[in-house]
Amino acid sequence: MENRLRVLRAERRWSQADLARQLEISRQSVNAIETGKYDPSLPLAFKIARLFAMKIEDIFYDSGQEANG
Amino acid sequence: PAFLVTVGAASIYYWRTLDETAREAHKFSWYWGSTLGIAIVIVLVLLDRSGLNFIQSLADAGTLGENPSEAFINGAYAIFLLQTVTYTGVWGIWWLRMR
């Protein structure tokens, strides 16, 4: 599973710590998700989508597919 | 008993402070790490039973304990210690792979 989390974070000029604070997770968790080494649970994925005001599938996508939008 | 209750309560509190990634690390590490620890013990027992008999040698030397009861308890401690060591190793590897 891949994601656009790093791009979306950079567009808002947030650090990983900033994003972690807003999602109420650790900075290490943010890094693990951004690098694709950890796939978030569905509740956390929804939380991320709500934070960026986007659909989940616009942020996360299968390897080999591009995210929508 | 008071110590165990305190440790138990502290563990529950600690677990609730963890985010899902950290919880997943502990679950993965405890499953695979402690399974590895138990597997090592089983291999050692099988090796001993295959004819090496090193456990009896340790018992004869008094290393395992003064009596069978003490030896049993020390054996249980040894298994727990080994599981903790292998769990810690897997936990460390899990987080290193997440970087």
Backbone of each chain as ProteinMPNN parsed JSONL, in Angstrom:
{"seq_chain_A": "MENRLRVLRAERRWSQADLARQLEISRQSVNAIETGKYDPSLPLAFKIARLFAMKIEDIFYDSGQEANG", "coords_chain_A": {"N_chain_A": [[0.85, -1.185, 0.0], [0.565, 2.191, -0.882], [0.992, 5.752, -0.387], [0.021, 9.271, -0.397], [0.78, 10.825, 1.631], [3.103, 12.189, 2.515], [3.445, 14.105, 0.545], [1.065, 15.58, 0.772], [1.374, 16.546, 3.351], [3.636, 18.12, 3.056], [2.667, 20.086, 1.351], [1.184, 21.594, 3.055], [3.085, 22.521, 4.652], [3.695, 21.2, 7.019], [5.433, 19.663, 9.691], [6.564, 16.302, 10.407], [6.118, 15.913, 13.068], [4.156, 17.831, 13.578], [2.0, 16.796, 12.114], [1.724, 14.367, 13.409], [0.914, 15.181, 15.906], [-1.604, 16.238, 15.381], [-2.946, 14.004, 14.536], [-2.82, 12.505, 16.737], [-0.904, 10.526, 17.156], [2.347, 8.91, 17.235], [5.424, 10.488, 16.12], [7.093, 8.675, 14.929], [5.268, 6.824, 14.016], [3.961, 8.289, 12.026], [6.095, 8.599, 10.226], [6.53, 5.899, 9.572], [4.134, 5.284, 8.249], [4.199, 7.119, 6.105], [6.431, 6.225, 4.677], [5.487, 3.895, 3.747], [5.834, 1.596, 5.169], [4.176, 0.817, 7.117], [0.792, 0.121, 7.273], [-1.987, 2.063, 7.989], [-4.683, 1.529, 10.352], [-8.205, 1.135, 9.631], [-9.844, 3.056, 11.073], [-7.828, 4.996, 11.664], [-7.023, 5.677, 9.094], [-9.354, 6.875, 8.153], [-9.377, 9.028, 9.878], [-7.123, 10.412, 9.03], [-7.943, 11.033, 6.442], [-10.1, 12.721, 7.017], [-8.745, 14.816, 8.232], [-7.28, 15.915, 6.128], [-9.346, 16.557, 4.525], [-10.15, 14.906, 2.424], [-10.902, 12.042, 0.312], [-10.366, 8.649, 1.363], [-9.309, 6.979, -0.617], [-8.088, 8.828, -2.185], [-5.826, 9.387, -0.941], [-4.558, 7.03, -0.095], [-3.362, 4.189, -1.871], [-3.203, 1.186, -3.835], [-0.145, -0.531, -4.458], [1.205, 0.005, -7.587], [-1.016, 1.168, -8.58], [-2.263, 4.468, -9.176], [-3.061, 7.145, -6.96], [-6.35, 8.541, -6.739], [-7.191, 11.7, -8.109]], "CA_chain_A": [[0.0, 0.0, 0.0], [1.326, 3.444, -0.923], [0.163, 6.903, -0.033], [0.493, 10.612, -0.743], [0.793, 11.554, 2.895], [4.242, 13.107, 2.588], [3.165, 15.229, -0.37], [-0.002, 16.386, 1.375], [1.944, 17.205, 4.525], [4.551, 19.157, 2.577], [1.855, 21.18, 0.785], [0.713, 22.414, 4.179], [4.294, 22.899, 5.407], [3.682, 20.589, 8.344], [6.463, 18.679, 9.977], [5.989, 15.027, 10.824], [5.66, 16.104, 14.449], [2.89, 18.559, 13.499], [0.975, 15.851, 11.659], [1.548, 13.38, 14.479], [0.143, 15.815, 16.999], [-2.994, 16.38, 14.953], [-3.536, 12.67, 14.429], [-2.668, 11.894, 18.066], [-0.033, 9.354, 17.07], [3.749, 9.3, 17.395], [6.111, 10.898, 14.894], [7.589, 7.439, 14.315], [4.143, 6.224, 13.287], [3.785, 9.087, 10.8], [7.181, 8.226, 9.322], [6.297, 4.531, 9.09], [3.029, 5.332, 7.283], [4.659, 7.842, 4.91], [7.388, 5.403, 3.922], [4.802, 2.697, 3.28], [6.237, 0.416, 5.926], [3.071, 0.455, 8.002], [-0.512, 0.534, 6.767], [-2.824, 2.43, 9.129], [-5.967, 0.86, 10.488], [-9.287, 1.873, 8.978], [-10.158, 4.284, 11.816], [-6.78, 5.993, 11.497], [-7.086, 6.123, 7.7], [-10.473, 7.826, 8.091], [-8.951, 10.223, 10.61], [-6.205, 11.102, 8.125], [-8.75, 11.581, 5.348], [-10.874, 13.862, 7.543], [-7.808, 15.912, 8.492], [-6.931, 16.539, 4.851], [-10.603, 16.811, 3.805], [-10.075, 14.145, 1.177], [-11.338, 10.658, 0.423], [-9.274, 7.733, 1.685], [-8.682, 6.486, -1.85], [-7.302, 9.91, -2.77], [-4.586, 9.462, -0.16], [-3.933, 5.706, -0.078], [-3.623, 3.395, -3.074], [-2.449, -0.057, -3.988], [1.082, -0.453, -5.248], [0.905, -0.258, -8.997], [-2.082, 2.063, -8.976], [-2.065, 5.833, -8.728], [-4.17, 7.667, -6.167], [-7.267, 9.391, -7.493], [-6.939, 13.134, -7.91]], "C_chain_A": [[0.897, 1.25, 0.0], [0.402, 4.608, -0.6], [0.827, 8.212, -0.425], [0.659, 11.462, 0.513], [1.922, 12.578, 2.961], [4.012, 14.337, 1.723], [2.133, 16.16, 0.26], [0.513, 17.153, 2.585], [2.83, 18.371, 4.093], [3.793, 20.355, 2.005], [1.383, 22.126, 1.875], [1.873, 22.866, 5.072], [4.242, 22.401, 6.846], [4.887, 19.681, 8.496], [5.78, 17.359, 10.34], [5.44, 15.135, 12.244], [4.32, 16.832, 14.474], [1.757, 17.608, 13.127], [0.689, 14.824, 12.754], [0.675, 13.94, 15.595], [-1.331, 15.897, 16.621], [-3.708, 15.042, 14.85], [-3.487, 11.914, 15.752], [-1.957, 10.544, 17.976], [1.41, 9.838, 17.189], [4.35, 9.728, 16.054], [6.651, 9.674, 14.167], [6.493, 6.748, 13.516], [3.903, 6.967, 11.983], [4.85, 8.701, 9.783], [6.962, 6.834, 8.732], [5.183, 4.491, 8.047], [3.491, 5.995, 5.988], [5.586, 6.997, 4.054], [6.777, 4.093, 3.45], [5.16, 1.435, 4.039], [5.161, -0.024, 6.911], [1.796, 0.993, 7.387], [-1.41, 0.862, 7.95], [-4.103, 1.605, 9.165], [-7.041, 1.71, 9.813], [-9.678, 3.137, 9.756], [-9.107, 5.375, 11.649], [-6.77, 6.534, 10.071], [-8.212, 7.136, 7.529], [-10.109, 9.144, 8.774], [-8.038, 11.073, 9.735], [-6.996, 11.764, 7.008], [-9.542, 12.798, 5.819], [-9.974, 15.065, 7.75], [-7.475, 16.654, 7.205], [-8.159, 16.86, 4.007], [-10.585, 16.141, 2.435], [-10.649, 12.765, 1.405], [-10.117, 9.779, 0.717], [-8.541, 7.298, 0.423], [-7.912, 7.572, -2.588], [-5.961, 10.049, -2.059], [-3.824, 8.135, -0.224], [-4.299, 4.94, -1.34], [-2.73, 2.173, -3.078], [-1.17, 0.196, -4.762], [0.741, -0.813, -6.693], [-0.255, 0.56, -9.515], [-1.734, 3.454, -8.498], [-3.258, 6.245, -7.893], [-5.057, 8.504, -7.073], [-6.943, 10.855, -7.207], [-5.447, 13.364, -7.827]], "O_chain_A": [[1.851, 1.35, 0.772], [-0.818, 4.455, -0.548], [2.016, 8.264, -0.74], [0.673, 12.69, 0.439], [1.718, 13.705, 3.412], [4.336, 15.459, 2.112], [2.311, 17.378, 0.276], [0.117, 18.297, 2.808], [2.787, 19.456, 4.673], [4.223, 21.499, 2.156], [1.204, 23.321, 1.638], [1.669, 23.506, 6.104], [4.683, 23.084, 7.77], [5.307, 19.017, 7.548], [4.568, 17.312, 10.552], [4.425, 14.523, 12.577], [3.447, 16.508, 15.279], [0.693, 17.615, 13.747], [-0.463, 14.461, 12.987], [-0.185, 13.251, 16.145], [-2.204, 15.652, 17.454], [-4.919, 14.954, 15.05], [-4.042, 10.822, 15.876], [-2.344, 9.567, 18.618], [1.662, 11.042, 17.237], [3.842, 9.37, 14.991], [6.669, 9.634, 12.937], [6.755, 6.159, 12.468], [3.666, 6.345, 10.948], [4.543, 8.499, 8.609], [7.181, 6.615, 7.541], [5.275, 3.748, 7.069], [3.211, 5.495, 4.899], [5.522, 7.057, 2.826], [7.454, 3.274, 2.828], [4.831, 0.33, 3.608], [5.235, -1.118, 7.472], [1.716, 2.166, 7.022], [-1.583, 0.024, 8.835], [-4.545, 1.06, 8.153], [-6.802, 2.868, 9.469], [-9.829, 4.196, 9.148], [-9.45, 6.549, 11.508], [-6.534, 7.724, 9.863], [-8.045, 8.142, 6.84], [-10.48, 10.224, 8.314], [-8.16, 12.297, 9.699], [-6.748, 12.92, 6.665], [-9.642, 13.792, 5.1], [-10.371, 16.199, 7.482], [-7.397, 17.883, 7.194], [-8.031, 17.375, 2.896], [-10.959, 16.739, 1.427], [-10.862, 12.353, 2.545], [-8.989, 10.123, 0.366], [-7.311, 7.251, 0.392], [-7.162, 7.274, -3.517], [-5.069, 10.754, -2.533], [-2.604, 8.117, -0.385], [-5.427, 5.037, -1.823], [-1.679, 2.122, -2.439], [-1.134, 1.062, -5.636], [0.072, -1.811, -6.963], [-0.473, 0.65, -10.723], [-0.995, 3.614, -7.527], [-4.361, 5.739, -8.101], [-4.591, 9.101, -8.043], [-6.455, 11.175, -6.123], [-5.006, 14.501, -7.661]]}, "seq_chain_B": "PAFLVTVGAASIYYWRTLDETAREAHKFSWYWGSTLGIAIVIVLVLLDRSGLNFIQSLADAGTLGENPSEAFINGAYAIFLLQTVTYTGVWGIWWLRMR", "coords_chain_B": {"N_chain_B": [[1.614, -10.29, 45.709], [0.566, -7.643, 45.667], [2.506, -6.325, 44.267], [2.265, -7.535, 41.744], [-0.312, -6.741, 41.03], [0.076, -4.007, 40.869], [1.971, -3.85, 38.804], [0.419, -4.96, 36.79], [-1.673, -3.066, 36.584], [-0.17, -0.833, 35.837], [0.736, -1.723, 33.386], [-1.624, -1.878, 31.907], [-2.325, 0.838, 31.87], [-0.1, 1.867, 30.504], [-0.426, 0.544, 28.026], [-2.715, 1.779, 27.071], [-1.757, 4.284, 26.488], [-0.377, 4.008, 24.202], [0.024, 4.415, 20.607], [-1.5, 3.067, 17.594], [0.499, 1.968, 16.006], [2.634, 1.434, 17.724], [1.356, -0.415, 19.388], [0.916, -2.466, 17.574], [3.551, -3.161, 17.089], [4.309, -4.251, 19.565], [2.488, -6.422, 19.736], [3.17, -7.965, 17.472], [5.856, -8.47, 18.073], [5.686, -9.793, 20.535], [4.313, -12.093, 19.801], [5.939, -13.341, 17.723], [8.521, -13.14, 18.83], [8.36, -14.311, 21.44], [7.501, -16.806, 20.648], [9.72, -17.662, 19.231], [11.519, -17.816, 21.379], [10.386, -19.912, 22.889], [10.615, -21.917, 21.002], [13.376, -22.228, 20.871], [13.846, -23.276, 23.423], [12.484, -25.721, 23.166], [14.027, -26.937, 21.181], [16.445, -27.203, 22.587], [15.641, -28.994, 24.588], [14.948, -31.206, 23.021], [17.439, -31.778, 21.894], [18.777, -32.474, 24.206], [17.357, -34.753, 24.973], [18.008, -36.364, 22.868], [20.299, -37.581, 23.445], [22.426, -36.085, 24.332], [22.2, -35.17, 26.922], [22.821, -32.889, 28.531], [21.349, -31.417, 30.281], [20.933, -33.001, 32.512], [23.553, -33.105, 33.373], [23.949, -30.465, 34.136], [22.125, -30.381, 36.205], [23.24, -32.261, 37.97], [25.509, -30.883, 38.663], [24.456, -29.027, 40.272], [23.644, -26.664, 39.22], [21.13, -26.08, 38.257], [19.466, -25.94, 40.451], [18.852, -26.453, 44.005], [17.119, -28.496, 44.61], [14.515, -30.573, 43.13], [12.187, -28.984, 43.016], [13.144, -26.367, 43.114], [14.683, -26.407, 40.824], [12.707, -26.701, 38.892], [11.354, -24.249, 39.153], [13.44, -22.485, 38.521], [13.807, -23.259, 35.916], [11.409, -22.404, 34.782], [11.722, -19.64, 35.125], [13.91, -19.309, 33.431], [12.829, -19.88, 30.918], [10.964, -17.781, 30.724], [12.728, -15.611, 30.803], [14.193, -16.056, 28.464], [12.15, -15.807, 26.557], [11.553, -13.121, 26.938], [13.933, -11.893, 26.152], [14.106, -12.654, 23.415], [11.711, -11.54, 22.522], [12.27, -8.813, 22.949], [14.356, -8.48, 21.15], [13.065, -8.948, 18.661], [11.244, -6.871, 18.747], [12.951, -4.632, 18.636], [14.056, -5.029, 16.09], [11.712, -4.76, 14.558], [11.044, -2.019, 14.865], [13.384, -0.874, 13.789], [13.09, -1.609, 11.149], [10.996, -0.019, 10.481], [11.952, 2.476, 10.127]], "CA_chain_B": [[0.389, -9.988, 44.98], [0.417, -6.194, 45.473], [3.434, -5.977, 43.192], [1.685, -7.993, 40.49], [-1.45, -5.872, 40.728], [0.633, -2.716, 40.469], [2.55, -4.029, 37.468], [-0.7, -5.151, 35.876], [-2.342, -1.775, 36.384], [0.752, 0.015, 35.076], [0.756, -2.243, 32.014], [-2.873, -1.451, 31.261], [-2.197, 2.277, 31.642], [0.904, 2.038, 29.445], [-1.015, 0.091, 26.758], [-3.686, 2.79, 26.634], [-1.066, 5.485, 26.008], [0.296, 3.693, 22.944], [-0.76, 4.538, 19.384], [-1.716, 1.747, 17.0], [1.757, 1.424, 15.479], [3.37, 0.882, 18.859], [0.643, -1.617, 19.826], [1.191, -3.498, 16.577], [4.936, -3.587, 17.323], [4.319, -5.143, 20.733], [1.764, -7.655, 19.432], [4.003, -8.72, 16.544], [7.077, -8.871, 18.766], [5.395, -10.794, 21.557], [3.956, -13.345, 19.15], [7.081, -13.979, 17.073], [9.654, -13.168, 19.738], [8.198, -15.339, 22.466], [7.451, -18.096, 19.952], [11.124, -18.021, 18.99], [12.092, -18.214, 22.665], [9.875, -21.245, 23.214], [11.194, -22.847, 20.02], [14.761, -22.484, 21.318], [13.762, -24.196, 24.571], [12.094, -27.044, 22.649], [15.207, -27.501, 20.505], [17.397, -27.618, 23.618], [15.116, -30.204, 25.23], [15.068, -32.315, 22.057], [18.864, -32.112, 21.814], [19.124, -33.175, 25.439], [16.726, -36.078, 24.933], [18.585, -37.157, 21.782], [21.464, -38.28, 23.946], [23.466, -35.188, 24.831], [22.037, -35.19, 28.374], [23.504, -31.791, 29.218], [20.5, -30.906, 31.357], [21.257, -33.81, 33.682], [24.878, -32.677, 33.824], [23.754, -29.198, 34.859], [21.434, -30.709, 37.459], [24.208, -32.917, 38.841], [26.446, -29.871, 39.152], [23.73, -28.124, 41.161], [23.434, -25.381, 38.539], [19.707, -25.815, 38.022], [18.791, -25.698, 41.718], [19.221, -27.367, 45.095], [16.194, -29.627, 44.623], [13.668, -30.568, 41.924], [11.256, -27.855, 43.033], [13.912, -25.162, 42.748], [15.073, -26.577, 39.426], [11.517, -26.417, 38.088], [11.119, -22.802, 39.19], [14.517, -21.854, 37.745], [13.525, -23.54, 34.511], [10.338, -21.493, 34.366], [12.342, -18.314, 35.002], [14.777, -19.313, 32.256], [11.967, -19.771, 29.735], [10.443, -16.415, 30.7], [13.828, -14.714, 30.461], [14.499, -16.249, 27.052], [11.069, -15.196, 25.799], [11.688, -11.666, 27.045], [15.087, -11.502, 25.332], [13.753, -12.778, 21.998], [10.685, -10.521, 22.281], [12.943, -7.52, 22.86], [15.098, -8.473, 19.887], [12.131, -8.787, 17.545], [10.693, -5.506, 18.888], [13.972, -3.724, 18.122], [14.123, -5.208, 14.634], [10.47, -4.204, 13.999], [11.157, -0.566, 14.786], [14.458, -0.53, 12.851], [12.55, -1.772, 9.8], [10.003, 1.023, 10.242], [12.608, 3.773, 9.92]], "C_chain_B": [[0.207, -8.49, 44.697], [1.321, -5.729, 44.339], [2.845, -6.349, 41.848], [0.511, -7.113, 40.072], [-0.949, -4.523, 40.233], [1.201, -2.789, 39.062], [1.438, -4.193, 36.43], [-1.404, -3.844, 35.565], [-1.468, -0.838, 35.551], [0.795, -0.426, 33.61], [-0.48, -1.804, 31.248], [-2.798, 0.029, 30.939], [-1.229, 2.549, 30.484], [0.308, 1.672, 28.079], [-1.964, 1.152, 26.2], [-3.017, 4.055, 26.126], [-0.431, 5.257, 24.638], [-0.595, 3.979, 21.739], [-0.761, 3.168, 18.697], [-0.436, 1.13, 16.457], [2.558, 0.766, 16.587], [2.698, -0.396, 19.366], [0.928, -2.761, 18.866], [2.605, -4.043, 16.759], [4.999, -4.576, 18.477], [3.624, -6.469, 20.439], [2.602, -8.562, 18.538], [5.213, -9.303, 17.273], [6.799, -9.949, 19.803], [5.053, -12.12, 20.901], [5.203, -14.035, 18.596], [8.284, -14.112, 18.01], [9.513, -14.26, 20.78], [8.081, -16.725, 21.841], [8.86, -18.589, 19.651], [11.781, -18.508, 20.27], [11.666, -19.62, 23.056], [10.473, -22.29, 22.27], [12.623, -23.208, 20.412], [14.762, -23.47, 22.473], [13.436, -25.605, 24.092], [13.274, -27.716, 21.965], [16.218, -28.004, 21.538], [16.945, -28.908, 24.3], [15.263, -31.402, 24.301], [16.522, -32.76, 21.916], [19.284, -32.912, 23.045], [18.614, -34.603, 25.407], [17.309, -36.972, 23.843], [19.857, -37.873, 22.216], [22.55, -37.39, 24.517], [23.442, -35.099, 26.356], [22.741, -34.068, 29.119], [22.659, -31.226, 30.36], [20.783, -31.677, 32.649], [22.61, -33.416, 34.26], [24.778, -31.388, 34.625], [23.088, -29.459, 36.202], [22.393, -31.337, 38.46], [25.191, -31.925, 39.441], [25.772, -28.869, 40.079], [23.406, -26.78, 40.527], [21.949, -25.031, 38.421], [18.943, -25.5, 39.305], [19.161, -26.762, 42.727], [18.345, -28.617, 45.108], [15.3, -29.543, 43.393], [12.726, -29.377, 41.872], [11.961, -26.577, 42.589], [14.323, -25.228, 41.28], [13.905, -26.251, 38.497], [11.28, -24.92, 38.009], [12.183, -22.066, 38.38], [14.323, -22.083, 36.249], [12.444, -22.61, 33.973], [10.877, -20.079, 34.186], [13.172, -18.228, 33.73], [13.96, -19.168, 30.971], [11.429, -18.35, 29.611], [11.519, -15.432, 30.277], [14.15, -14.809, 28.971], [13.415, -15.613, 26.174], [11.19, -13.676, 25.805], [12.831, -11.163, 26.162], [14.717, -11.555, 23.847], [12.658, -11.783, 21.626], [11.33, -9.153, 22.085], [13.714, -7.397, 21.542], [14.191, -8.236, 18.697], [11.532, -7.379, 17.566], [11.683, -4.487, 18.322], [14.074, -3.797, 16.604], [12.897, -4.602, 13.968], [10.601, -2.7, 13.82], [12.284, -0.127, 13.842], [13.951, -0.638, 11.412], [11.54, -0.686, 9.46], [10.648, 2.37, 9.936], [12.762, 4.065, 8.422]], "O_chain_B": [[-0.251, -8.111, 43.619], [0.955, -4.855, 43.554], [2.916, -5.562, 40.904], [0.363, -6.782, 38.895], [-1.496, -3.964, 39.283], [0.954, -1.915, 38.231], [1.51, -3.637, 35.334], [-1.698, -3.553, 34.406], [-1.963, -0.136, 34.67], [0.881, 0.406, 32.707], [-0.396, -1.409, 30.085], [-3.171, 0.438, 29.839], [-1.511, 3.359, 29.602], [0.505, 2.389, 27.098], [-2.003, 1.386, 24.992], [-3.643, 4.83, 25.403], [0.004, 6.208, 23.987], [-1.813, 3.815, 21.812], [-0.109, 2.231, 19.157], [-0.293, -0.093, 16.444], [3.095, -0.328, 16.413], [3.381, -1.352, 19.734], [1.156, -3.894, 19.292], [2.836, -5.242, 16.604], [5.658, -5.612, 18.384], [4.11, -7.525, 20.844], [2.736, -9.759, 18.794], [5.546, -10.477, 17.11], [7.568, -10.9, 19.945], [5.46, -13.172, 21.394], [5.493, -15.177, 18.953], [8.988, -15.121, 17.966], [10.435, -15.048, 20.986], [8.512, -17.712, 22.437], [9.161, -19.774, 19.795], [12.515, -19.495, 20.258], [12.486, -20.423, 23.502], [10.795, -23.404, 22.684], [13.03, -24.364, 20.297], [15.577, -24.392, 22.508], [14.038, -26.574, 24.554], [13.503, -28.913, 22.14], [16.778, -29.09, 21.39], [17.752, -29.801, 24.56], [15.654, -32.485, 24.734], [16.811, -33.953, 21.83], [20.035, -33.883, 22.952], [19.327, -35.542, 25.761], [17.135, -38.191, 23.877], [20.424, -38.666, 21.465], [23.5, -37.885, 25.124], [24.48, -34.972, 27.006], [23.214, -34.277, 30.236], [23.192, -30.628, 31.294], [20.864, -31.095, 33.73], [22.796, -33.393, 35.477], [25.432, -31.231, 35.656], [23.435, -28.843, 37.21], [22.375, -31.002, 39.644], [25.651, -32.092, 40.57], [26.423, -27.97, 40.611], [22.949, -25.862, 41.207], [21.559, -23.865, 38.476], [17.889, -24.865, 39.258], [19.699, -27.816, 42.387], [18.777, -29.676, 45.565], [15.325, -28.538, 42.682], [12.491, -28.818, 40.801], [11.432, -25.808, 41.787], [14.31, -24.215, 40.58], [14.079, -25.614, 37.458], [11.035, -24.38, 36.93], [11.87, -21.134, 37.64], [14.632, -21.221, 35.427], [12.545, -22.096, 32.859], [10.538, -19.397, 33.219], [13.151, -17.215, 33.032], [14.341, -18.436, 30.057], [11.434, -17.776, 28.522], [11.261, -14.525, 29.486], [14.353, -13.797, 28.3], [13.72, -14.964, 25.173], [10.953, -13.026, 24.787], [12.706, -10.13, 25.504], [14.985, -10.609, 23.107], [12.676, -11.236, 20.523], [10.975, -8.421, 21.161], [13.718, -6.343, 20.907], [14.499, -7.425, 17.824], [11.337, -6.77, 16.514], [11.282, -3.574, 17.6], [14.164, -2.777, 15.921], [13.023, -3.986, 12.909], [10.305, -2.167, 12.75], [12.151, 0.891, 13.163], [14.34, 0.156, 10.555], [11.254, -0.45, 8.286], [9.96, 3.306, 9.529], [13.292, 5.111, 8.048]]}, "name": "protein", "num_of_chains": 2, "seq": "MENRLRVLRAERRWSQADLARQLEISRQSVNAIETGKYDPSLPLAFKIARLFAMKIEDIFYDSGQEANGPAFLVTVGAASIYYWRTLDETAREAHKFSWYWGSTLGIAIVIVLVLLDRSGLNFIQSLADAGTLGENPSEAFINGAYAIFLLQTVTYTGVWGIWWLRMR"}
